[in-house]
Amino acid sequence: MVFSSAIFLFIFLPVVFVLDRVLPGIRTKNLLLLIASLIFYSFGQPVYLPLLLLSVVLNYVCGLLAAGKHPKLGVGIAVVGGIGLLAVFKYADFAILTSDNPRRENPYDIIGDVEPVLKRSGKPYLVEVERRTALQKALAMLRPGDVLALCGKGHEDYQAIDGVTIYLDEHRIVRDWLTQHQLTEKR
């Protein structure tokens, strides 16, 4: 279901709107919005329902934890993270599953925990445990019009593996690749 579809505009939206107006209490209305969101985002692709439920729980917990000094920041991060998860799993046409900071855990075990969710999505993906290699493969696959989302490292310029900190600056890797392929702007 999309925002411009007839089902959304003439059935789903009016039903949710009417229920929101007639249901008593803010808790009941919040539950309605939660259920409506789960139906909307998993409509036609129920494989996303567990992911959405996980996102809701994580956002809720993050909201509870953010009740301290920085509530807006905590909730903002939770919402952006939830939207990011949805974008990756619902709208991406390919994924590369790789390591983040496995620390002392076996990275293959971590990937093994995540991979079943990716498998159920039915979308093509590959597993490359070495993050630098995964990034280089992703860059090599890019075609005009593609968008590459790098998730997990953000501001970090290192990777922690088995008690060792390894320099890994994804910004630099991407910048070097763009320069090598003469895709940077001329100044």
N, CA, C and O of each residue as an XYZ file, in Angstrom:
748
protein
N       0.857     -1.169      0.000
C       0.000      0.000      0.000
C       0.908      1.239      0.000
O       1.887      1.310      0.743
N       0.568      2.182     -0.826
C       1.292      3.452     -0.867
C       0.316      4.589     -0.574
O      -0.899      4.421     -0.667
N       0.867      5.742     -0.219
C       0.040      6.880      0.173
C      -0.920      7.337     -0.923
O      -1.972      7.902     -0.622
N      -0.578      7.103     -2.171
C      -1.437      7.569     -3.267
C      -2.361      6.487     -3.810
O      -3.067      6.732     -4.789
N      -2.381      5.304     -3.213
C      -3.227      4.226     -3.732
C      -4.695      4.442     -3.334
O      -5.002      5.098     -2.339
N      -5.568      3.879     -4.129
C      -7.014      3.995     -3.855
C      -7.358      3.327     -2.524
O      -8.177      3.845     -1.765
N      -6.746      2.194     -2.240
C      -7.009      1.495     -0.966
C      -6.667      2.401      0.209
O      -7.429      2.491      1.171
N      -5.520      3.071      0.130
C      -5.116      3.964      1.217
C      -6.052      5.166      1.323
O      -6.549      5.479      2.404
N      -6.290      5.836      0.193
C      -7.050      7.090      0.205
C      -8.535      6.921      0.527
O      -9.123      7.750      1.221
N      -9.139      5.839      0.016
C     -10.595      5.720      0.137
C     -11.070      4.682      1.150
O     -12.258      4.633      1.465
N     -10.165      3.852      1.664
C     -10.570      2.855      2.670
C      -9.749      3.029      3.947
O     -10.289      3.355      5.004
N      -8.455      2.810      3.839
C      -7.585      2.791      5.014
C      -7.616      4.118      5.771
O      -7.913      4.137      6.965
N      -7.315      5.217      5.100
C      -7.249      6.532      5.742
C      -8.587      6.945      6.367
O      -8.601      7.375      7.521
N      -9.715      6.828      5.645
C     -10.992      7.202      6.283
C     -11.335      6.346      7.504
O     -11.844      6.865      8.497
N     -11.062      5.041      7.440
C     -11.359      4.169      8.580
C     -10.521      4.569      9.788
O     -11.043      4.687     10.897
N      -9.226      4.778      9.577
C      -8.348      5.172     10.686
C      -8.768      6.537     11.229
O      -8.776      6.738     12.444
N      -9.113      7.468     10.355
C      -9.536      8.805     10.782
C     -10.799      8.731     11.641
O     -10.866      9.347     12.704
N     -11.794      7.980     11.182
C     -13.055      7.858     11.931
C     -12.809      7.181     13.278
O     -13.310      7.637     14.306
N     -12.036      6.092     13.272
C     -11.740      5.413     14.536
C     -10.997      6.338     15.500
O     -11.249      6.311     16.705
N     -10.095      7.145     14.980
C      -9.357      8.083     15.826
C     -10.309      9.095     16.473
O     -10.093      9.514     17.610
N     -11.353      9.481     15.750
C     -12.301     10.456     16.284
C     -13.269      9.847     17.301
O     -13.707     10.539     18.220
N     -13.610      8.560     17.149
C     -14.630      7.969     18.032
C     -14.057      7.194     19.216
O     -14.745      7.003     20.218
N     -12.804      6.746     19.112
C     -12.225      5.984     20.217
C     -11.874      6.911     21.384
O     -11.358      8.010     21.180
N     -12.161      6.455     22.614
C     -11.875      7.297     23.777
C     -10.416      7.134     24.255
O      -9.820      6.068     24.101
N      -9.873      8.178     24.822
C      -8.582      8.094     25.508
C      -7.372      8.075     24.602
O      -7.405      7.529     23.499
N      -6.304      8.681     25.088
C      -5.066      8.774     24.316
C      -4.387      7.410     24.149
O      -3.788      7.149     23.105
N      -4.471      6.545     25.150
C      -3.844      5.211     25.030
C      -4.508      4.387     23.925
O      -3.827      3.703     23.161
N      -5.809      4.454     23.846
C      -6.544      3.724     22.809
C      -6.181      4.270     21.430
O      -5.993      3.508     20.482
N      -6.084      5.594     21.328
C      -5.725      6.211     20.047
C      -4.289      5.881     19.663
O      -4.002      5.663     18.486
N      -3.387      5.840     20.631
C      -2.001      5.448     20.336
C      -1.933      4.003     19.857
O      -1.187      3.688     18.930
N      -2.701      3.134     20.479
C      -2.752      1.737     20.047
C      -3.306      1.635     18.624
O      -2.804      0.852     17.818
N      -4.334      2.420     18.313
C      -4.885      2.459     16.957
C      -3.813      2.867     15.956
O      -3.665      2.233     14.911
N      -3.061      3.925     16.268
C      -2.012      4.385     15.360
C      -0.910      3.344     15.199
O      -0.364      3.181     14.107
N      -0.583      2.647     16.265
C       0.412      1.574     16.179
C      -0.076      0.470     15.249
O       0.653      0.040     14.355
N      -1.298      0.016     15.456
C      -1.860     -1.057     14.624
C      -1.994     -0.595     13.171
O      -1.672     -1.346     12.251
N      -2.465      0.635     12.964
C      -2.603      1.161     11.604
C      -1.240      1.240     10.913
O      -1.122      0.919      9.730
N      -0.224      1.661     11.643
C       1.123      1.738     11.063
C       1.631      0.353     10.692
O       2.197      0.169      9.614
N       1.435     -0.620     11.573
C       1.885     -1.982     11.275
C       1.170     -2.534     10.048
O       1.791     -3.187      9.210
N      -0.125     -2.279      9.936
C      -0.880     -2.743      8.760
C      -0.371     -2.036      7.503
O      -0.120     -2.679      6.484
N      -0.220     -0.719      7.578
C       0.207      0.047      6.402
C       1.576     -0.407      5.906
O       1.742     -0.680      4.717
N       2.552     -0.492      6.797
C       3.912     -0.782      6.358
C       4.158     -2.256      6.031
O       5.115     -2.577      5.327
N       3.309     -3.155      6.532
C       3.506     -4.565      6.186
C       2.490     -5.052      5.150
O       2.504     -6.225      4.777
N       1.618     -4.169      4.687
C       0.594     -4.521      3.711
C       1.249     -5.076      2.441
O       2.093     -4.416      1.835
N       0.868     -6.260      2.054
C       1.407     -6.874      0.845
C       2.752     -7.546      1.045
O       3.186     -8.332      0.203
N       3.416     -7.245      2.153
C       4.710     -7.864      2.449
C       4.784     -8.150      3.949
O       5.514     -7.468      4.669
N       4.046     -9.139      4.422
C       4.005     -9.422      5.858
C       5.356     -9.857      6.443
O       5.510     -9.931      7.662
N       6.328    -10.141      5.576
C       7.654    -10.514      6.068
C       8.245     -9.383      6.913
O       9.123     -9.633      7.739
N       7.777     -8.136      6.720
C       8.314     -6.992      7.453
C       7.690     -6.810      8.829
O       8.163     -5.987      9.612
N       6.637     -7.560      9.139
C       5.974     -7.386     10.425
C       6.919     -7.614     11.612
O       6.934     -6.781     12.518
N       7.708     -8.698     11.656
C       8.644     -8.849     12.789
C       9.647     -7.695     12.873
O       9.974     -7.238     13.968
N      10.126     -7.232     11.746
C      11.060     -6.104     11.736
C      10.391     -4.846     12.285
O      10.997     -4.105     13.058
N       9.150     -4.609     11.890
C       8.421     -3.447     12.378
C       8.168     -3.535     13.877
O       8.312     -2.547     14.597
N       7.794     -4.711     14.341
C       7.567     -4.887     15.780
C       8.856     -4.654     16.556
O       8.841     -4.018     17.610
N       9.963     -5.164     16.045
C      11.255     -4.927     16.682
C      11.567     -3.430     16.717
O      12.034     -2.909     17.730
N      11.311     -2.760     15.626
C      11.548     -1.318     15.552
C      10.690     -0.572     16.574
O      11.168      0.361     17.221
N       9.440     -0.972     16.722
C       8.542     -0.330     17.688
C       9.070     -0.531     19.109
O       9.125      0.414     19.895
N       9.453     -1.744     19.426
C       9.969     -2.034     20.773
C      11.249     -1.248     21.035
O      11.406     -0.649     22.099
N      12.160     -1.251     20.069
C      13.410     -0.507     20.248
C      13.149      0.988     20.411
O      13.765      1.638     21.255
N      12.246      1.526     19.616
C      11.915      2.943     19.746
C      11.289      3.246     21.107
O      11.575      4.279     21.714
N      10.451      2.358     21.570
C       9.808      2.551     22.866
C      10.846      2.532     23.984
O      10.854      3.400     24.857
N      11.716      1.533     23.943
C      12.767      1.426     24.963
C      13.686      2.639     24.904
O      14.056      3.190     25.941
N      14.054      3.054     23.701
C      14.906      4.230     23.545
C      14.205      5.461     24.113
O      14.849      6.309     24.730
N      12.919      5.563     23.913
C      12.156      6.669     24.484
C      12.167      6.651     26.001
O      12.288      7.696     26.640
N      12.040      5.452     26.583
C      12.101      5.341     28.035
C      13.485      5.735     28.560
O      13.607      6.444     29.559
N      14.514      5.264     27.871
C      15.876      5.582     28.286
C      16.194      7.062     28.099
O      17.016      7.626     28.822
N      15.544      7.677     27.134
C      15.810      9.087     26.839
C      15.065     10.022     27.777
O      15.148     11.242     27.627
N      14.350      9.479     28.726
C      13.582     10.312     29.647
C      14.494     11.106     30.590
O      14.007     11.871     31.422
N      15.792     10.930     30.465
C      16.751     11.632     31.321
C      17.103     13.002     30.796
O      16.223     13.837     30.588
N      18.383     13.242     30.579
C      18.892     14.574     30.242
C      18.604     15.021     28.809
O      18.445     16.218     28.569
N      18.535     14.098     27.856
C      18.392     14.459     26.439
C      17.222     13.732     25.784
O      17.434     12.912     24.891
N      15.999     14.017     26.207
C      14.868     13.258     25.660
C      14.662     13.435     24.163
O      14.355     12.464     23.471
N      14.823     14.648     23.647
C      14.607     14.863     22.217
C      15.645     14.133     21.387
O      15.323     13.571     20.341
N      16.881     14.138     21.844
C      17.938     13.445     21.122
C      17.681     11.938     21.094
O      17.799     11.311     20.042
N      17.332     11.358     22.232
C      17.081      9.916     22.308
C      15.935      9.480     21.421
O      16.041      8.500     20.683
N      14.831     10.220     21.497
C      13.666      9.877     20.677
C      13.974     10.119     19.202
O      13.568      9.337     18.342
N      14.685     11.194     18.916
C      15.060     11.490     17.525
C      15.896     10.380     16.920
O      15.667      9.968     15.783
N      16.862      9.897     17.681
C      17.710      8.799     17.198
C      16.872      7.544     16.971
O      17.053      6.844     15.975
N      15.966      7.265     17.885
C      15.117      6.077     17.751
C      14.244      6.156     16.498
O      14.106      5.175     15.767
N      13.660      7.320     16.259
C      12.785      7.481     15.092
C      13.591      7.386     13.798
O      13.197      6.685     12.866
N      14.714      8.091     13.744
C      15.557      8.035     12.539
C      16.060      6.607     12.311
O      16.088      6.131     11.176
N      16.453      5.931     13.383
C      16.896      4.534     13.256
C      15.792      3.630     12.734
O      16.035      2.768     11.890
N      14.573      3.827     13.240
C      13.447      3.016     12.779
C      13.128      3.254     11.318
O      12.871      2.312     10.568
N      13.143      4.512     10.915
C      12.893      4.836      9.514
C      14.015      4.283      8.642
O      13.771      3.798      7.537
N      15.237      4.359      9.142
C      16.379      3.801      8.403
C      16.241      2.304      8.192
O      16.493      1.802      7.097
N      15.839      1.585      9.241
C      15.620      0.140      9.109
C      14.566     -0.154      8.054
O      14.742     -1.032      7.210
N      13.476      0.586      8.113
C      12.400      0.373      7.149
C      12.872      0.654      5.732
O      12.574     -0.106      4.810
N      13.602      1.735      5.560
C      14.094      2.087      4.231
C      14.992      1.000      3.672
O      14.870      0.621      2.508
N      15.894      0.499      4.505
C      16.828     -0.531      4.043
C      16.089     -1.819      3.699
O      16.311     -2.395      2.634
N      15.215     -2.274      4.588
C      14.582     -3.571      4.367
C      13.421     -3.529      3.389
O      13.137     -4.536      2.741
N      12.741     -2.397      3.262
C      11.590     -2.352      2.361
C      11.950     -1.806      0.983
O      11.376     -2.240     -0.016
N      12.885     -0.869      0.911
C      13.125     -0.188     -0.351
C      14.454     -0.530     -1.017
O      14.636     -0.225     -2.196
N      15.378     -1.148     -0.310
C      16.662     -1.504     -0.914
C      16.471     -2.674     -1.875
O      15.658     -3.563     -1.625
N      17.222     -2.671     -2.972
C      17.112     -3.797     -3.904
C      18.292     -4.750     -3.795
O      18.333     -5.765     -4.491
N      19.255     -4.437     -2.928
C      20.390     -5.330     -2.716
C      21.051     -4.949     -1.397
O      21.046     -3.782     -1.007
N      21.612     -5.928     -0.719
C      22.294     -5.659      0.551
C      23.577     -6.474      0.640
O      23.687     -7.564      0.079
N      24.529     -5.921      1.352
C      25.744     -6.656      1.687
C      25.799     -6.714      3.201
O      25.858     -5.684      3.873
N      25.778     -7.910      3.725
C      25.816     -8.133      5.163
C      27.269     -8.286      5.582
O      27.975     -9.158      5.074
N      27.722     -7.436      6.513
C      29.128     -7.439      6.915
C      29.247     -7.169      8.403
O      28.244     -7.033      9.102
N      30.476     -7.093      8.879
C      30.739     -6.865     10.298
C      30.716     -5.384     10.638
O      31.024     -4.528      9.809
N      30.346     -5.111     11.868
C      30.429     -3.760     12.403
C      31.602     -3.752     13.386
O      32.748     -3.581     12.970
N      31.338     -3.930     14.652
C      32.367     -4.077     15.680
C      32.100     -5.388     16.422
O      31.451     -5.380     17.468
N      32.585     -6.498     15.903
C      32.283     -7.764     16.567
C      32.959     -7.909     17.939
O      32.594     -8.777     18.732
N      33.944     -7.050     18.202
C      34.707     -7.094     19.455
C      35.234     -8.515     19.663
O      36.056     -8.977     18.872
N      34.792     -9.209     20.689
C      35.319    -10.561     20.967
C      34.378    -11.670     20.481
O      34.647    -12.853     20.690
N      33.274    -11.280     19.829
C      32.349    -12.273     19.288
C      32.815    -12.725     17.909
O      33.529    -12.005     17.212
N      32.400    -13.921     17.533
C      32.693    -14.419     16.195
C      31.787    -13.671     15.206
O      30.564    -13.765     15.310
N      32.365    -12.934     14.252
C      31.520    -12.165     13.322
C      30.577    -13.049     12.514
O      29.492    -12.607     12.136
N      30.970    -14.283     12.244
C      30.093    -15.194     11.503
C      28.859    -15.556     12.327
O      27.782    -15.765     11.769
N      29.009    -15.631     13.656
C      27.860    -15.899     14.515
C      26.878    -14.732     14.485
O      25.665    -14.932     14.431
N      27.417    -13.508     14.522
C      26.564    -12.315     14.481
C      25.819    -12.264     13.150
O      24.611    -12.031     13.114
N      26.544    -12.481     12.067
C      25.928    -12.482     10.736
C      24.879    -13.593     10.651
O      23.820    -13.406     10.053
N      25.174    -14.734     11.243
C      24.228    -15.851     11.254
C      22.930    -15.521     11.974
O      21.878    -16.069     11.646
N      23.002    -14.620     12.960
C      21.792    -14.193     13.663
C      20.945    -13.242     12.821
O      19.718    -13.245     12.920
N      21.598    -12.432     11.998
C      20.904    -11.414     11.209
C      20.430    -11.968      9.865
O      19.381    -11.567      9.363
N      21.188    -12.874      9.294
C      20.927    -13.350      7.934
C      19.525    -13.919      7.709
O      18.959    -13.679      6.643
N      18.929    -14.664      8.658
C      17.579    -15.188      8.389
C      16.550    -14.102      8.075
O      15.660    -14.318      7.252
N      16.659    -12.944      8.716
C      15.722    -11.850      8.436
C      15.909    -11.368      7.001
O      14.938    -11.121      6.286
N      17.154    -11.240      6.597
C      17.446    -10.805      5.232
C      16.979    -11.846      4.215
O      16.464    -11.492      3.154
N      17.159    -13.124      4.535
C      16.707    -14.204      3.648
C      15.205    -14.138      3.432
O      14.726    -14.276      2.307
N      14.458    -13.924      4.524
C      12.991    -13.883      4.426
C      12.499    -12.724      3.578
O      11.392    -12.770      3.042
N      13.325    -11.672      3.453
C      12.901    -10.526      2.639
C      12.817    -10.902      1.164
O      12.105    -10.250      0.400
N      13.541    -11.956      0.753
C      13.530    -12.385     -0.640
C      14.386    -11.520     -1.547
O      14.422    -11.737     -2.758
N      15.074    -10.545     -0.977
C      15.912     -9.663     -1.788
C      17.314    -10.239     -1.893
O      17.784    -10.906     -0.972
N      17.984     -9.985     -3.012
C      19.341    -10.514     -3.168
C      20.322     -9.821     -2.205
O      20.193     -8.634     -1.903
N      21.274    -10.582     -1.749
C      22.289    -10.043     -0.850
C      23.524    -10.926     -0.930
O      23.484    -12.030     -1.472
N      24.609    -10.424     -0.385
C      25.788    -11.258     -0.230
C      26.375    -11.008      1.142
O      26.156     -9.958      1.745
N      27.115    -11.972      1.622
C      27.770    -11.877      2.922
C      29.261    -11.701      2.681
O      29.887    -12.498      1.983
N      29.816    -10.659      3.262
C      31.263    -10.420      3.219
C      31.659     -9.953      4.612
O      31.397     -8.810      4.986
N      32.288    -10.834      5.375
C      32.562    -10.529      6.773
C      33.571     -9.393      6.936
O      33.504     -8.651      7.915
N      34.494     -9.248      6.002
C      35.513     -8.189      6.101
C      34.902     -6.885      5.585
O      34.590     -6.772      4.399
N      34.732     -5.912      6.463
C      33.982     -4.692      6.146
C      34.610     -3.886      5.012
O      33.890     -3.404      4.138
N      35.926     -3.730      5.004
C      36.577     -2.957      3.939
C      36.305     -3.604      2.576
O      36.008     -2.904      1.608
N      36.405     -4.915      2.499
C      36.132     -5.634      1.255
C      34.663     -5.484      0.866
O      34.344     -5.309     -0.310
N      33.771     -5.553      1.856
C      32.342     -5.392      1.577
C      32.058     -4.012      0.987
O      31.282     -3.880      0.041
N      32.682     -3.005      1.546
C      32.490     -1.645      1.049
C      33.027     -1.504     -0.373
O      32.393     -0.874     -1.219
N      34.187     -2.087     -0.632
C      34.758     -2.022     -1.979
C      33.880     -2.754     -2.987
O      33.729     -2.302     -4.123
N      33.301     -3.879     -2.582
C      32.381     -4.602     -3.471
C      31.126     -3.775     -3.738
O      30.639     -3.722     -4.867
N      30.605     -3.133     -2.696
C      29.408     -2.306     -2.864
C      29.685     -1.146     -3.813
O      28.863     -0.840     -4.677
N      30.824     -0.508     -3.659
C      31.181      0.608     -4.540
C      31.329      0.141     -5.985
O      30.913      0.835     -6.913
N      31.920     -1.032     -6.171
C      32.112     -1.566     -7.526
C      30.786     -1.905     -8.201
O      30.704     -1.916     -9.430
N      29.748     -2.181     -7.412
C      28.440     -2.557     -7.967
C      27.590     -1.353     -8.352
O      26.591     -1.508     -9.055
N      27.965     -0.163     -7.908
C      27.136      1.018     -8.158
C      26.972      1.318     -9.639
O      27.909      1.190    -10.426
N      25.767      1.718     -9.997
C      25.434      2.141    -11.352
C      24.801      3.528    -11.268
O      24.349      3.921    -10.192
N      24.755      4.274    -12.357
C      24.132      5.602    -12.312
C      22.717      5.536    -11.734
O      21.914      4.687    -12.123
N      22.428      6.435    -10.808
C      21.114      6.482    -10.170
C      21.020      5.691     -8.881
O      20.045      5.835     -8.143
N      22.017      4.852     -8.589
C      22.004      4.071     -7.355
C      22.307      4.944     -6.149
O      22.952      5.986     -6.258
N      21.829      4.497     -5.004
C      22.139      5.129     -3.729
C      22.772      4.061     -2.852
O      22.248      2.953     -2.741
N      23.884      4.388     -2.234
C      24.573      3.456     -1.346
C      24.399      3.947      0.081
O      24.803      5.062      0.408
N      23.801      3.125      0.930
C      23.629      3.466      2.340
C      24.610      2.628      3.152
O      24.558      1.399      3.123
N      25.490      3.290      3.866
C      26.444      2.607      4.739
C      25.903      2.698      6.152
O      25.772      3.791      6.703
N      25.593      1.571      6.733
C      24.961      1.559      8.050
C      25.872      0.904      9.085
O      26.518     -0.107      8.810
N      25.911      1.482     10.254
C      26.610      0.833     11.353
C      27.800      1.580     11.901
O      28.004      1.572     13.115
N      28.594      2.226     11.074
C      29.825      2.851     11.568
C      29.656      4.343     11.829
O      30.113      4.844     12.856
N      29.020      5.044     10.931
C      28.773      6.465     11.124
C      30.034      7.266     11.368
O      30.895      7.364     10.493
N      30.144      7.836     12.546
C      31.265      8.719     12.884
C      32.544      7.963     13.233
O      33.611      8.571     13.314
N      32.459      6.664     13.439
C      33.636      5.896     13.874
C      34.616      5.692     12.723
O      34.209      5.451     11.587
N      35.891      5.790     13.019
C      36.927      5.537     12.012
C      37.775      4.325     12.395
O      38.971      4.266     12.111
N      37.136      3.382     13.033
C      37.845      2.175     13.469
C      36.879      0.997     13.487
O      35.663      1.147     13.370
N      37.474     -0.177     13.638
C      36.694     -1.392     13.816
C      37.373     -2.191     14.920
O      38.591     -2.369     14.901
N      36.590     -2.674     15.882
C      37.114     -3.441     17.004
C      36.873     -4.922     16.750
O      35.733     -5.384     16.702
N      37.968     -5.656     16.588
C      37.878     -7.079     16.290
C      38.822     -7.839     17.219
O      40.033     -7.620     17.197
N      38.271     -8.717     18.020
C      39.040     -9.606     18.887
C      40.071     -8.850     19.736
O      41.229     -9.256     19.837
N      39.631     -7.755     20.335
C      40.493     -6.991     21.223
C      41.467     -6.052     20.523
O      42.259     -5.382     21.187
N      41.423     -5.991     19.209
C      42.319     -5.128     18.435
C      41.481     -4.048     17.744
O      40.426     -4.338     17.180
N      41.959     -2.805     17.794
C      41.293     -1.710     17.102
C      41.995     -1.472     15.778
O      43.198     -1.213     15.740
N      41.235     -1.562     14.687
C      41.775     -1.420     13.334
C      41.256     -0.111     12.744
O      40.070      0.198     12.863
N      42.135      0.651     12.113
C      41.718      1.891     11.452
C      40.830      1.536     10.254
O      41.223      0.745      9.397
N      39.642      2.120     10.201
C      38.715      1.875      9.102
C      37.811      3.100      8.975
O      36.804      3.215      9.673
N      38.174      3.992      8.096
C      37.424      5.229      7.891
C      36.643      5.102      6.580
O      37.206      5.249      5.495
N      35.346      4.828      6.695
C      34.521      4.623      5.503
C      34.437      5.883      4.655
O      34.356      5.800      3.430
N      34.454      7.045      5.288
C      34.428      8.302      4.520
C      35.642      8.367      3.590
O      35.521      8.712      2.415
N      36.803      8.032      4.131
C      38.033      8.079      3.335
C      38.006      7.026      2.228
O      38.426      7.298      1.103
N      37.513      5.827      2.542
C      37.456      4.761      1.536
C      36.577      5.194      0.362
O      36.949      5.015     -0.797
N      35.404      5.766      0.672
C      34.496      6.222     -0.389
C      35.123      7.379     -1.164
O      35.090      7.396     -2.394
N      35.692      8.342     -0.447
C      36.327      9.493     -1.108
C      37.456      9.036     -2.030
O      37.561      9.510     -3.161
N      38.306      8.114     -1.552
C      39.404      7.596     -2.382
C      38.874      6.870     -3.613
O      39.426      7.005     -4.705
N      37.800      6.100     -3.436
C      37.211      5.371     -4.568
C      36.663      6.356     -5.598
O      36.867      6.181     -6.799
N      35.970      7.390     -5.128
C      35.425      8.398     -6.041
C      36.540      9.112     -6.801
O      36.420      9.369     -7.999
N      37.615      9.426     -6.100
C      38.757     10.087     -6.742
C      39.403      9.152     -7.764
O      39.714      9.562     -8.882
N      39.602      7.898     -7.371
C      40.222      6.912     -8.262
C      39.406      6.729     -9.541
O      39.970      6.518    -10.615
N      38.095      6.808     -9.427
C      37.215      6.631    -10.586
C      36.822      7.957    -11.231
O      35.917      8.014    -12.064
N      37.511      9.011    -10.834
C      37.311     10.350    -11.394
C      35.845     10.789    -11.330
O      35.293     11.310    -12.299
N      35.233     10.565    -10.168
C      33.831     10.914     -9.978
C      33.657     12.078     -9.012
O      32.533     12.404     -8.630
N      34.760     12.706     -8.614
C      34.652     13.853     -7.717
C      34.488     15.118     -8.539
O      34.878     15.176     -9.705
N      33.909     16.123     -7.915
C      33.707     17.398     -8.603
C      35.036     18.106     -8.793
O      35.899     18.068     -7.916
N      35.194     18.734     -9.910
C      36.380     19.547    -10.169
C      36.182     20.890     -9.493
O      35.117     21.495     -9.616
N      37.198     21.364     -8.780
C      37.089     22.666     -8.098
C      37.998     23.654     -8.737
O      38.054     24.807     -8.311
